[in-house]
Structure formats: structure tokens, C-alpha cells
Amino acid sequence: MGKKAAKKAPQRSQSATATTTATGGIPVVGAREDCPCGSGLRYKACHGREASHAVQELVHRPFEGLSGEADWVALRELVPAATVPLTLAAGVADEATGDVPSVTLATVLPLAWPALRRQDGSILLGLQTQSSSGDLSRDLADALELALTAEPGAPVPSRRTVPGGRRLQDLLDVSAPFTPAVHTGFEFWLEDAESATGEVAASLERANASAIPTEKLSSVDSAYWCGTPDKNHLRWVMTVPEEQLLDALARLTAADRSSIGPDTRLVGSFRAHGLTVPVWDLPLEMTAADCEKPAAEFAERLAATLADPTPLTTEERRARANLVNRQVTLN
């Protein structure tokens, strides 16, 4: 027993040394495989501990600090088909293999690819992908880094994000405008959608058929109209701190001023990536264009109500409790 204990001691010491000196240089492997650092331990018992810890540390606002944070959340959770031109931070394009004519964020890519390097060297970065690290910004940045060095015409495969890597806030120009273009379908997947044939055309047709009609309002920030067979909805991503927003929505609800037009109703809210998303039911005949003016008027009422410092009344507290009970957390 004494000999076995003495024999194992150097292995633990070596592992501890590797853990403290390695800064992202240890590849990620399967949990039960030998750790690449050479400690003789399985990955999950060695450097995999750091990866496991990173998974558990959920970043609640992964897009905080990026231009258009609320629209990032909307495109991640609410919008089926949209694209946004992205601007790389200074020096990042120099890391690429070959020229990168453009980088475009896409809500989703074929087969849920994290990213795609097109034949001309341009990059499509998929937003609606699985998060493996607990920090969606880091996962997306990892896919973008892989796309920068991928061969033209190649998709970026899914992988577990290496802990300690860069985030989108490190790779993108955070001062550049973030202007989503909402599409009726997924033709943006292809460089020449009109020439699609066979299985590619069939796949595109299936994807288009499943997309819920969605439009972005222009009169207010980060509000999206969507149409469903039973009723239409307005889903509005707001950056107001949650507690303040719920207080204001409760005041407006108690005063019967929370609607955005006849036969509309504030029905609750989502909580997504650290932001709150109030949702209104709309009549089927109410279009996105019909929402523009009442949404702008509601924004004015909300701004005035947010400035009210008085405590909630009994009726307003009751309205707030009702809103909280109907809140759904998406992540």
C-alpha cells in the first residue's frame, strides 16, 4: 500500500502543475479519455474539472456590452429568419485564412451548423445553436474563430468550447450598428437560392414552411410582430431592469393603460438572457404596420410610468403578482 501511494503522488503533483500553468493549451476530449496533459488521469478528473466548472457558470446576459443587445436576444429566441452584418474588431481579420469579405450573423444555419465559410471567404455565424459552456457569447466567439481559419466552402462543426477563450465582445466592433434584416424564408443560406435543386431545394422549402411570419417594428426598438393561425402577437425585448419594468407594467395594467390598441392585451412576459420580453395578444386582423403608432404611444406611457417613484398600491401589487405568475424563463 505504501508503494502504491508513493507512486501516485507524482501524478497528482504533475496534474496540479499542469492545471496551474496551462492557459487554454489543453485540448478538450471525452470525459473518460486520458487527459492530453499527460498526467495519467482521465480528463474529467484533471483538466476536465475546469471545463465542467465553466459549464456550470451561466452568464445571464451573454450579449451585454454588444450594440443592439435586445435584438441579439430577439434573434436568438424569437425570430425565425434574420441576418445582421457584423463588423470585426481591429486586427481580428488578420487572424483569418485568406480574405474575409464579410461576416454575417444568421438566426439559424442548415443542420444547425455553428458557422459556415462560403466559397468567397465570407462567413455566416449561426445564433440559434447549442451552448456548451454556459456563456453563449464565448460559444459563438469560438465558432467565429474556427470559421476565420476554415477552408472556403466548409461548415464549422459543433464542438465543446474550450474554457478561457475569447467572447464576442473581444472579436466584434461593439460600437458598430446592429441592424437586423428579418426575412420571410431562409434563402440567405445559399449564395444563389434560385439555382437550388433536388434535396437542397426540398430542405429549403421545408424550412420556409415552418417559419412563423415575423416583422420588426420601426417605431420602437427591439419589438417584433408575429402571426400565428389563432392570433397575432407583439413580443418586445426591453433592457429596463426587470424589477423596475414589472412595477411599471403593473401600474399601467391596474390603470387599464397596458394595451396597444383595441382588442389587444398584455398577457405576460418571457425572461431571456437577462432581459424581459413583454408579450401582447393581438387580433388576427392587426398587422405589424397597425402596431407602429400604438407601440410608440405605449413607449411614451412606459417611460413616464418608469419615472414614478411612489410605492405600488394594493391594486398595482395585485397586478404585478399576476404578471410574475405568468412569466416564463426561456434560459
Rosetta blueprint (number, residue, H / E / L):
1 M L
2 G H
3 K H
4 K H
5 A H
6 A H
7 K H
8 K H
9 A H
10 P H
11 Q H
12 R H
13 S H
14 Q H
15 S H
16 A H
17 T H
18 A H
19 T H
20 T H
21 T H
22 A L
23 T L
24 G L
25 G L
26 I L
27 P L
28 V L
29 V L
30 G L
31 A L
32 R L
33 E L
34 D E
35 C L
36 P L
37 C L
38 G L
39 S L
40 G L
41 L L
42 R E
43 Y H
44 K H
45 A H
46 C L
47 H L
48 G H
49 R H
50 E H
51 A H
52 S H
53 H H
54 A H
55 V H
56 Q H
57 E L
58 L L
59 V L
60 H L
61 R L
62 P L
63 F L
64 E L
65 G L
66 L L
67 S L
68 G L
69 E H
70 A H
71 D H
72 W H
73 V H
74 A H
75 L H
76 R H
77 E H
78 L L
79 V L
80 P L
81 A L
82 A E
83 T E
84 V E
85 P E
86 L E
87 T L
88 L E
89 A L
90 A L
91 G L
92 V L
93 A H
94 D H
95 E H
96 A L
97 T L
98 G L
99 D L
100 V L
101 P L
102 S L
103 V E
104 T E
105 L E
106 A E
107 T L
108 V L
109 L L
110 P H
111 L H
112 A H
113 W L
114 P L
115 A E
116 L E
117 R E
118 R L
119 Q L
120 D L
121 G L
122 S L
123 I E
124 L E
125 L E
126 G E
127 L L
128 Q L
129 T L
130 Q L
131 S L
132 S L
133 S L
134 G L
135 D L
136 L H
137 S H
138 R H
139 D H
140 L H
141 A H
142 D H
143 A H
144 L H
145 E H
146 L H
147 A H
148 L H
149 T L
150 A L
151 E L
152 P L
153 G L
154 A E
155 P E
156 V E
157 P L
158 S L
159 R L
160 R L
161 T L
162 V L
163 P L
164 G L
165 G L
166 R L
167 R L
168 L H
169 Q H
170 D H
171 L H
172 L E
173 D L
174 V L
175 S L
176 A L
177 P L
178 F L
179 T L
180 P L
181 A E
182 V E
183 H L
184 T L
185 G L
186 F L
187 E H
188 F H
189 W H
190 L L
191 E L
192 D L
193 A H
194 E H
195 S H
196 A L
197 T L
198 G H
199 E H
200 V H
201 A H
202 A H
203 S H
204 L H
205 E H
206 R H
207 A H
208 N H
209 A H
210 S H
211 A L
212 I L
213 P L
214 T E
215 E E
216 K E
217 L L
218 S L
219 S L
220 V L
221 D L
222 S L
223 A E
224 Y E
225 W E
226 C E
227 G E
228 T L
229 P L
230 D L
231 K L
232 N E
233 H E
234 L E
235 R E
236 W E
237 V L
238 M E
239 T L
240 V L
241 P L
242 E H
243 E H
244 Q H
245 L H
246 L H
247 D H
248 A H
249 L H
250 A H
251 R H
252 L H
253 T H
254 A H
255 A L
256 D L
257 R L
258 S L
259 S L
260 I L
261 G L
262 P L
263 D L
264 T L
265 R E
266 L E
267 V E
268 G E
269 S E
270 F E
271 R E
272 A E
273 H L
274 G L
275 L E
276 T E
277 V E
278 P E
279 V E
280 W E
281 D E
282 L E
283 P L
284 L L
285 E L
286 M L
287 T L
288 A H
289 A H
290 D H
291 C H
292 E H
293 K H
294 P H
295 A H
296 A H
297 E H
298 F H
299 A H
300 E H
301 R H
302 L H
303 A H
304 A H
305 T H
306 L H
307 A L
308 D L
309 P L
310 T L
311 P L
312 L L
313 T L
314 T H
315 E H
316 E H
317 R H
318 R H
319 A H
320 R H
321 A H
322 N H
323 L H
324 V H
325 N H
326 R L
327 Q E
328 V E
329 T E
330 L L
331 N L
